Amino acid sequence: MAVSSTFNSDLITAHNFQIDPTNNNVKKAKFSKEGALGLLISFDIVVK
């Protein structure tokens, strides 16, 4: 898995992504409610 910084990034219109917040800097990044679910995949969390 790649490590990157999304510090202060605007990802509100991004979709179909997975970012592991434990390995990537997501501080101050902006996500849509739906897009924020891509942050939970690394934690094996299911949201219905």
PDB file of N, H, CA, C and O in Angstrom:
ATOM      1  N   MET A   1       0.839  -1.168   0.000  1.00  0.00           N
ATOM      2  CA  MET A   1       0.000   0.000   0.000  1.00  0.00           C
ATOM      3  C   MET A   1       0.890   1.240   0.000  1.00  0.00           C
ATOM      4  O   MET A   1       1.872   1.308   0.740  1.00  0.00           O
ATOM      5  N   ALA A   2       0.549   2.199  -0.816  1.00  0.00           N
ATOM      6  H   ALA A   2      -0.249   2.144  -1.417  1.00  0.00           H
ATOM      7  CA  ALA A   2       1.330   3.422  -0.923  1.00  0.00           C
ATOM      8  C   ALA A   2       1.034   4.354   0.247  1.00  0.00           C
ATOM      9  O   ALA A   2      -0.089   4.408   0.748  1.00  0.00           O
ATOM     10  N   VAL A   3       2.052   5.080   0.670  1.00  0.00           N
ATOM     11  H   VAL A   3       2.965   5.036   0.263  1.00  0.00           H
ATOM     12  CA  VAL A   3       1.905   6.073   1.725  1.00  0.00           C
ATOM     13  C   VAL A   3       1.996   7.446   1.076  1.00  0.00           C
ATOM     14  O   VAL A   3       2.882   7.708   0.263  1.00  0.00           O
ATOM     15  N   SER A   4       1.061   8.320   1.451  1.00  0.00           N
ATOM     16  H   SER A   4       0.341   8.107   2.112  1.00  0.00           H
ATOM     17  CA  SER A   4       1.046   9.656   0.862  1.00  0.00           C
ATOM     18  C   SER A   4       0.483  10.652   1.872  1.00  0.00           C
ATOM     19  O   SER A   4       0.041  10.284   2.960  1.00  0.00           O
ATOM     20  N   SER A   5       0.513  11.896   1.485  1.00  0.00           N
ATOM     21  H   SER A   5       0.872  12.194   0.600  1.00  0.00           H
ATOM     22  CA  SER A   5      -0.048  12.945   2.325  1.00  0.00           C
ATOM     23  C   SER A   5      -1.228  13.575   1.606  1.00  0.00           C
ATOM     24  O   SER A   5      -1.107  14.015   0.463  1.00  0.00           O
ATOM     25  N   THR A   6      -2.362  13.617   2.278  1.00  0.00           N
ATOM     26  H   THR A   6      -2.460  13.260   3.207  1.00  0.00           H
ATOM     27  CA  THR A   6      -3.520  14.327   1.743  1.00  0.00           C
ATOM     28  C   THR A   6      -3.784  15.557   2.589  1.00  0.00           C
ATOM     29  O   THR A   6      -4.901  16.074   2.611  1.00  0.00           O
ATOM     30  N   PHE A   7      -2.761  16.028   3.285  1.00  0.00           N
ATOM     31  H   PHE A   7      -1.853  15.608   3.267  1.00  0.00           H
ATOM     32  CA  PHE A   7      -2.877  17.189   4.163  1.00  0.00           C
ATOM     33  C   PHE A   7      -3.515  18.348   3.420  1.00  0.00           C
ATOM     34  O   PHE A   7      -3.023  18.778   2.377  1.00  0.00           O
ATOM     35  N   ASN A   8      -4.603  18.844   3.959  1.00  0.00           N
ATOM     36  H   ASN A   8      -5.003  18.495   4.806  1.00  0.00           H
ATOM     37  CA  ASN A   8      -5.324  20.005   3.427  1.00  0.00           C
ATOM     38  C   ASN A   8      -5.854  19.791   1.997  1.00  0.00           C
ATOM     39  O   ASN A   8      -6.069  20.758   1.266  1.00  0.00           O
ATOM     40  N   SER A   9      -6.059  18.552   1.607  1.00  0.00           N
ATOM     41  H   SER A   9      -5.884  17.766   2.200  1.00  0.00           H
ATOM     42  CA  SER A   9      -6.575  18.256   0.265  1.00  0.00           C
ATOM     43  C   SER A   9      -8.091  18.358   0.229  1.00  0.00           C
ATOM     44  O   SER A   9      -8.762  18.127   1.235  1.00  0.00           O
ATOM     45  N   ASP A  10      -8.622  18.701  -0.927  1.00  0.00           N
ATOM     46  H   ASP A  10      -8.077  18.888  -1.745  1.00  0.00           H
ATOM     47  CA  ASP A  10     -10.067  18.752  -1.135  1.00  0.00           C
ATOM     48  C   ASP A  10     -10.465  17.531  -1.959  1.00  0.00           C
ATOM     49  O   ASP A  10     -10.268  17.498  -3.174  1.00  0.00           O
ATOM     50  N   LEU A  11     -11.025  16.533  -1.288  1.00  0.00           N
ATOM     51  H   LEU A  11     -11.185  16.560  -0.301  1.00  0.00           H
ATOM     52  CA  LEU A  11     -11.432  15.288  -1.935  1.00  0.00           C
ATOM     53  C   LEU A  11     -12.955  15.149  -1.939  1.00  0.00           C
ATOM     54  O   LEU A  11     -13.480  14.039  -2.024  1.00  0.00           O
ATOM     55  N   ILE A  12     -13.652  16.259  -1.849  1.00  0.00           N
ATOM     56  H   ILE A  12     -13.226  17.161  -1.780  1.00  0.00           H
ATOM     57  CA  ILE A  12     -15.115  16.228  -1.754  1.00  0.00           C
ATOM     58  C   ILE A  12     -15.742  15.591  -2.988  1.00  0.00           C
ATOM     59  O   ILE A  12     -16.747  14.890  -2.864  1.00  0.00           O
ATOM     60  N   THR A  13     -15.188  15.810  -4.160  1.00  0.00           N
ATOM     61  H   THR A  13     -14.372  16.379  -4.261  1.00  0.00           H
ATOM     62  CA  THR A  13     -15.778  15.233  -5.371  1.00  0.00           C
ATOM     63  C   THR A  13     -15.126  13.909  -5.765  1.00  0.00           C
ATOM     64  O   THR A  13     -15.503  13.315  -6.775  1.00  0.00           O
ATOM     65  N   ALA A  14     -14.156  13.440  -4.984  1.00  0.00           N
ATOM     66  H   ALA A  14     -13.849  13.923  -4.163  1.00  0.00           H
ATOM     67  CA  ALA A  14     -13.501  12.152  -5.285  1.00  0.00           C
ATOM     68  C   ALA A  14     -14.431  11.002  -4.929  1.00  0.00           C
ATOM     69  O   ALA A  14     -15.249  11.117  -4.016  1.00  0.00           O
ATOM     70  N   HIS A  15     -14.304   9.903  -5.646  1.00  0.00           N
ATOM     71  H   HIS A  15     -13.640   9.810  -6.387  1.00  0.00           H
ATOM     72  CA  HIS A  15     -15.103   8.722  -5.330  1.00  0.00           C
ATOM     73  C   HIS A  15     -14.309   7.468  -5.655  1.00  0.00           C
ATOM     74  O   HIS A  15     -13.329   7.514  -6.398  1.00  0.00           O
ATOM     75  N   ASN A  16     -14.748   6.335  -5.085  1.00  0.00           N
ATOM     76  H   ASN A  16     -15.544   6.298  -4.482  1.00  0.00           H
ATOM     77  CA  ASN A  16     -14.103   5.035  -5.283  1.00  0.00           C
ATOM     78  C   ASN A  16     -12.640   5.051  -4.878  1.00  0.00           C
ATOM     79  O   ASN A  16     -11.779   4.618  -5.644  1.00  0.00           O
ATOM     80  N   PHE A  17     -12.353   5.543  -3.693  1.00  0.00           N
ATOM     81  H   PHE A  17     -13.052   5.895  -3.071  1.00  0.00           H
ATOM     82  CA  PHE A  17     -10.980   5.550  -3.204  1.00  0.00           C
ATOM     83  C   PHE A  17     -10.918   4.892  -1.831  1.00  0.00           C
ATOM     84  O   PHE A  17     -11.919   4.800  -1.120  1.00  0.00           O
ATOM     85  N   GLN A  18      -9.721   4.438  -1.476  1.00  0.00           N
ATOM     86  H   GLN A  18      -8.908   4.513  -2.053  1.00  0.00           H
ATOM     87  CA  GLN A  18      -9.458   3.892  -0.156  1.00  0.00           C
ATOM     88  C   GLN A  18      -8.167   4.523   0.341  1.00  0.00           C
ATOM     89  O   GLN A  18      -7.128   4.412  -0.311  1.00  0.00           O
ATOM     90  N   ILE A  19      -8.227   5.174   1.476  1.00  0.00           N
ATOM     91  H   ILE A  19      -9.070   5.264   2.005  1.00  0.00           H
ATOM     92  CA  ILE A  19      -7.056   5.785   2.090  1.00  0.00           C
ATOM     93  C   ILE A  19      -6.957   5.251   3.509  1.00  0.00           C
ATOM     94  O   ILE A  19      -7.925   5.306   4.268  1.00  0.00           O
ATOM     95  N   ASP A  20      -5.796   4.737   3.864  1.00  0.00           N
ATOM     96  H   ASP A  20      -5.010   4.691   3.248  1.00  0.00           H
ATOM     97  CA  ASP A  20      -5.573   4.244   5.221  1.00  0.00           C
ATOM     98  C   ASP A  20      -5.092   5.413   6.074  1.00  0.00           C
ATOM     99  O   ASP A  20      -3.945   5.836   5.928  1.00  0.00           O
ATOM    100  N   PRO A  21      -5.934   5.950   6.961  1.00  0.00           N
ATOM    101  CA  PRO A  21      -5.542   7.112   7.755  1.00  0.00           C
ATOM    102  C   PRO A  21      -4.439   6.813   8.772  1.00  0.00           C
ATOM    103  O   PRO A  21      -3.849   7.741   9.325  1.00  0.00           O
ATOM    104  N   THR A  22      -4.155   5.544   9.024  1.00  0.00           N
ATOM    105  H   THR A  22      -4.635   4.791   8.575  1.00  0.00           H
ATOM    106  CA  THR A  22      -3.066   5.220   9.951  1.00  0.00           C
ATOM    107  C   THR A  22      -1.710   5.318   9.257  1.00  0.00           C
ATOM    108  O   THR A  22      -0.684   5.431   9.928  1.00  0.00           O
ATOM    109  N   ASN A  23      -1.688   5.278   7.923  1.00  0.00           N
ATOM    110  H   ASN A  23      -2.521   5.187   7.377  1.00  0.00           H
ATOM    111  CA  ASN A  23      -0.433   5.355   7.166  1.00  0.00           C
ATOM    112  C   ASN A  23      -0.324   6.612   6.314  1.00  0.00           C
ATOM    113  O   ASN A  23       0.700   6.825   5.666  1.00  0.00           O
ATOM    114  N   ASN A  24      -1.350   7.442   6.301  1.00  0.00           N
ATOM    115  H   ASN A  24      -2.183   7.268   6.827  1.00  0.00           H
ATOM    116  CA  ASN A  24      -1.375   8.633   5.452  1.00  0.00           C
ATOM    117  C   ASN A  24      -1.853   9.833   6.256  1.00  0.00           C
ATOM    118  O   ASN A  24      -2.741   9.717   7.100  1.00  0.00           O
ATOM    119  N   ASN A  25      -1.266  10.966   5.987  1.00  0.00           N
ATOM    120  H   ASN A  25      -0.544  11.061   5.300  1.00  0.00           H
ATOM    121  CA  ASN A  25      -1.640  12.195   6.682  1.00  0.00           C
ATOM    122  C   ASN A  25      -2.929  12.742   6.071  1.00  0.00           C
ATOM    123  O   ASN A  25      -2.922  13.220   4.936  1.00  0.00           O
ATOM    124  N   VAL A  26      -4.022  12.675   6.806  1.00  0.00           N
ATOM    125  H   VAL A  26      -4.028  12.286   7.727  1.00  0.00           H
ATOM    126  CA  VAL A  26      -5.309  13.175   6.323  1.00  0.00           C
ATOM    127  C   VAL A  26      -5.765  14.412   7.091  1.00  0.00           C
ATOM    128  O   VAL A  26      -6.921  14.823   6.984  1.00  0.00           O
ATOM    129  N   LYS A  27      -4.865  14.999   7.858  1.00  0.00           N
ATOM    130  H   LYS A  27      -3.926  14.665   7.945  1.00  0.00           H
ATOM    131  CA  LYS A  27      -5.206  16.170   8.666  1.00  0.00           C
ATOM    132  C   LYS A  27      -5.699  17.303   7.774  1.00  0.00           C
ATOM    133  O   LYS A  27      -5.062  17.654   6.781  1.00  0.00           O
ATOM    134  N   LYS A  28      -6.833  17.862   8.140  1.00  0.00           N
ATOM    135  H   LYS A  28      -7.351  17.577   8.947  1.00  0.00           H
ATOM    136  CA  LYS A  28      -7.485  18.988   7.457  1.00  0.00           C
ATOM    137  C   LYS A  28      -7.960  18.657   6.041  1.00  0.00           C
ATOM    138  O   LYS A  28      -8.359  19.560   5.306  1.00  0.00           O
ATOM    139  N   ALA A  29      -7.927  17.396   5.646  1.00  0.00           N
ATOM    140  H   ALA A  29      -7.603  16.662   6.243  1.00  0.00           H
ATOM    141  CA  ALA A  29      -8.455  17.005   4.332  1.00  0.00           C
ATOM    142  C   ALA A  29      -9.976  17.104   4.373  1.00  0.00           C
ATOM    143  O   ALA A  29     -10.586  16.937   5.429  1.00  0.00           O
ATOM    144  N   LYS A  30     -10.578  17.372   3.232  1.00  0.00           N
ATOM    145  H   LYS A  30     -10.083  17.508   2.374  1.00  0.00           H
ATOM    146  CA  LYS A  30     -12.033  17.517   3.138  1.00  0.00           C
ATOM    147  C   LYS A  30     -12.592  16.357   2.325  1.00  0.00           C
ATOM    148  O   LYS A  30     -12.112  16.065   1.229  1.00  0.00           O
ATOM    149  N   PHE A  31     -13.610  15.700   2.873  1.00  0.00           N
ATOM    150  H   PHE A  31     -13.999  15.937   3.763  1.00  0.00           H
ATOM    151  CA  PHE A  31     -14.259  14.567   2.234  1.00  0.00           C
ATOM    152  C   PHE A  31     -15.765  14.768   2.251  1.00  0.00           C
ATOM    153  O   PHE A  31     -16.294  15.428   3.146  1.00  0.00           O
ATOM    154  N   SER A  32     -16.458  14.204   1.271  1.00  0.00           N
ATOM    155  H   SER A  32     -16.028  13.668   0.544  1.00  0.00           H
ATOM    156  CA  SER A  32     -17.915  14.154   1.346  1.00  0.00           C
ATOM    157  C   SER A  32     -18.277  13.077   2.374  1.00  0.00           C
ATOM    158  O   SER A  32     -17.435  12.257   2.738  1.00  0.00           O
ATOM    159  N   LYS A  33     -19.516  13.082   2.834  1.00  0.00           N
ATOM    160  H   LYS A  33     -20.200  13.749   2.538  1.00  0.00           H
ATOM    161  CA  LYS A  33     -19.946  12.050   3.776  1.00  0.00           C
ATOM    162  C   LYS A  33     -19.790  10.668   3.173  1.00  0.00           C
ATOM    163  O   LYS A  33     -19.328   9.743   3.840  1.00  0.00           O
ATOM    164  N   GLU A  34     -20.176  10.522   1.905  1.00  0.00           N
ATOM    165  H   GLU A  34     -20.552  11.273   1.363  1.00  0.00           H
ATOM    166  CA  GLU A  34     -20.069   9.225   1.232  1.00  0.00           C
ATOM    167  C   GLU A  34     -18.607   8.841   1.014  1.00  0.00           C
ATOM    168  O   GLU A  34     -18.230   7.681   1.181  1.00  0.00           O
ATOM    169  N   GLY A  35     -17.795   9.817   0.645  1.00  0.00           N
ATOM    170  H   GLY A  35     -18.102  10.759   0.510  1.00  0.00           H
ATOM    171  CA  GLY A  35     -16.380   9.547   0.395  1.00  0.00           C
ATOM    172  C   GLY A  35     -15.614   9.192   1.656  1.00  0.00           C
ATOM    173  O   GLY A  35     -14.630   8.454   1.601  1.00  0.00           O
ATOM    174  N   ALA A  36     -16.057   9.712   2.789  1.00  0.00           N
ATOM    175  H   ALA A  36     -16.856  10.312   2.834  1.00  0.00           H
ATOM    176  CA  ALA A  36     -15.374   9.428   4.047  1.00  0.00           C
ATOM    177  C   ALA A  36     -15.433   7.943   4.398  1.00  0.00           C
ATOM    178  O   ALA A  36     -14.618   7.460   5.184  1.00  0.00           O
ATOM    179  N   LEU A  37     -16.379   7.225   3.828  1.00  0.00           N
ATOM    180  H   LEU A  37     -17.041   7.617   3.190  1.00  0.00           H
ATOM    181  CA  LEU A  37     -16.458   5.784   4.076  1.00  0.00           C
ATOM    182  C   LEU A  37     -15.203   5.068   3.590  1.00  0.00           C
ATOM    183  O   LEU A  37     -14.849   4.015   4.119  1.00  0.00           O
ATOM    184  N   GLY A  38     -14.526   5.630   2.587  1.00  0.00           N
ATOM    185  H   GLY A  38     -14.814   6.486   2.157  1.00  0.00           H
ATOM    186  CA  GLY A  38     -13.280   5.045   2.093  1.00  0.00           C
ATOM    187  C   GLY A  38     -12.171   5.071   3.127  1.00  0.00           C
ATOM    188  O   GLY A  38     -11.175   4.363   2.980  1.00  0.00           O
ATOM    189  N   LEU A  39     -12.323   5.874   4.172  1.00  0.00           N
ATOM    190  H   LEU A  39     -13.132   6.449   4.292  1.00  0.00           H
ATOM    191  CA  LEU A  39     -11.336   5.915   5.251  1.00  0.00           C
ATOM    192  C   LEU A  39     -11.533   4.780   6.246  1.00  0.00           C
ATOM    193  O   LEU A  39     -10.623   4.460   7.011  1.00  0.00           O
ATOM    194  N   LEU A  40     -12.712   4.171   6.241  1.00  0.00           N
ATOM    195  H   LEU A  40     -13.451   4.431   5.620  1.00  0.00           H
ATOM    196  CA  LEU A  40     -13.022   3.138   7.233  1.00  0.00           C
ATOM    197  C   LEU A  40     -12.641   1.742   6.805  1.00  0.00           C
ATOM    198  O   LEU A  40     -12.597   0.837   7.638  1.00  0.00           O
ATOM    199  N   ILE A  41     -12.363   1.540   5.531  1.00  0.00           N
ATOM    200  H   ILE A  41     -12.398   2.275   4.854  1.00  0.00           H
ATOM    201  CA  ILE A  41     -12.078   0.197   5.019  1.00  0.00           C
ATOM    202  C   ILE A  41     -10.894  -0.434   5.726  1.00  0.00           C
ATOM    203  O   ILE A  41     -10.923  -1.628   6.024  1.00  0.00           O
ATOM    204  N   SER A  42      -9.849   0.343   6.002  1.00  0.00           N
ATOM    205  H   SER A  42      -9.826   1.313   5.760  1.00  0.00           H
ATOM    206  CA  SER A  42      -8.663  -0.213   6.658  1.00  0.00           C
ATOM    207  C   SER A  42      -8.948  -0.683   8.071  1.00  0.00           C
ATOM    208  O   SER A  42      -8.177  -1.468   8.622  1.00  0.00           O
ATOM    209  N   PHE A  43     -10.053  -0.216   8.681  1.00  0.00           N
ATOM    210  H   PHE A  43     -10.680   0.422   8.233  1.00  0.00           H
ATOM    211  CA  PHE A  43     -10.434  -0.615  10.019  1.00  0.00           C
ATOM    212  C   PHE A  43     -11.436  -1.779  10.014  1.00  0.00           C
ATOM    213  O   PHE A  43     -11.880  -2.225  11.072  1.00  0.00           O
ATOM    214  N   ASP A  44     -11.781  -2.256   8.836  1.00  0.00           N
ATOM    215  H   ASP A  44     -11.420  -1.894   7.977  1.00  0.00           H
ATOM    216  CA  ASP A  44     -12.732  -3.369   8.680  1.00  0.00           C
ATOM    217  C   ASP A  44     -14.083  -3.031   9.337  1.00  0.00           C
ATOM    218  O   ASP A  44     -14.695  -3.871   9.997  1.00  0.00           O
ATOM    219  N   ILE A  45     -14.531  -1.779   9.138  1.00  0.00           N
ATOM    220  H   ILE A  45     -14.035  -1.097   8.601  1.00  0.00           H
ATOM    221  CA  ILE A  45     -15.797  -1.305   9.675  1.00  0.00           C
ATOM    222  C   ILE A  45     -16.850  -1.340   8.579  1.00  0.00           C
ATOM    223  O   ILE A  45     -16.586  -0.938   7.446  1.00  0.00           O
ATOM    224  N   VAL A  46     -18.032  -1.816   8.909  1.00  0.00           N
ATOM    225  H   VAL A  46     -18.247  -2.143   9.829  1.00  0.00           H
ATOM    226  CA  VAL A  46     -19.132  -1.864   7.946  1.00  0.00           C
ATOM    227  C   VAL A  46     -20.170  -0.829   8.350  1.00  0.00           C
ATOM    228  O   VAL A  46     -20.623  -0.809   9.495  1.00  0.00           O
ATOM    229  N   VAL A  47     -20.544   0.031   7.408  1.00  0.00           N
ATOM    230  H   VAL A  47     -20.176   0.015   6.479  1.00  0.00           H
ATOM    231  CA  VAL A  47     -21.586   1.036   7.638  1.00  0.00           C
ATOM    232  C   VAL A  47     -22.715   0.737   6.673  1.00  0.00           C
ATOM    233  O   VAL A  47     -22.488   0.601   5.471  1.00  0.00           O
ATOM    234  N   LYS A  48     -23.931   0.634   7.189  1.00  0.00           N
ATOM    235  H   LYS A  48     -24.116   0.745   8.166  1.00  0.00           H
ATOM    236  CA  LYS A  48     -25.077   0.345   6.329  1.00  0.00           C
ATOM    237  C   LYS A  48     -26.060   1.477   6.396  1.00  0.00           C
ATOM    238  O   LYS A  48     -27.101   1.430   5.741  1.00  0.00           O
TER     239      LYS A  48
END
